Amino acid sequence: MSKKDEYFAMMESQIRKWDAEVDSLRAKSAQMSADARTKYEEQLKAMRASRDAAQKKLQELRTASESAWQNMRAGTDAAWASMKNALEKASSQFKK
């Protein structure tokens, strides 16, 4: 397996984990007051947008040549960091 394939597999696995976490957080939001749930749903929507951006970068990476993917990796890593931060923020809000 090439480094590109390994990276791609790792990132796909991370997206599936994030999807599961977002679904779990969404389910927990049902226990909140209407006002808190509305604010929390906005965070989840932003998180989903970050996730979609990360997925798009990953798909671009998939179609890149072996030499070009290294250059594209920085953009993918930035999208990943954004998603991770959004998920951590939403998770910490729920724990309050």
ABEGO torsion letter per residue (X at the ends): XBAAAAAAAAAAAAAAAAAAAAAAAAAAAAABBAAAAAAAAAAAAAAAAAAAAAAAAAAAAAABBAAAAAAAAAAAAAAAAAAAAAAAAAAAAAAX
